[in-house]
Amino acid sequence: MSESLTLHPQGVGRAGNDAKASTTTLRLTEVFLSLQGETSRAGLPTVFVRLSGCPLRCRWCDTTYSFQGGETVTLSSLLARVAEY
């Protein structure tokens, strides 16, 4: 069974998740603000997190630069970067 991490705004009452977030790492390509282009939220400002290392190699992928590389970051530091927006 895999362990999951539930994210809650401001981590209210989730001390166990805070410990997991400080040790969980991800390979990050970029964090950026743009307008949502899909769903009922189309046109709304949205913070996007682009991770590195997708193994699928879809023909239509427009982010082949994220297949490799990336910066290793902790989940808590990534959430802090997202919160800056």
VENNOR-V580911 format. One line per field, one symbol per residue. ss: DSSP state (a for helix, b for strand, c for the rest). phi: phi as a letter, one per 40 degrees, with the letter a starting at -180 (. if undefined). psi: psi as a letter, one per 20 degrees, with the letter a starting at -180 (. if undefined). Layout:
ss: ???
phi: ???
psi: ???
This chain:
ss: ccccccccaaacccaaaaaaaaacbbbbbbbbbbbcccccccccbbbbbbbccccccccccccaaaccccbbbbaaaaaaaaacc
phi: .ccbbccbdfgdgbdcccccccbcbbcbcababaccbbgccdgccacbbbcbgcccfcdccbbccccbggbcbcccccccccccc
psi: pqproppqpjkpklhhhggghiipqqopgqpqpappjraijpiqpqppoorqkpjhlqhjpjlhijhrbrppqqhhhghhgghh.
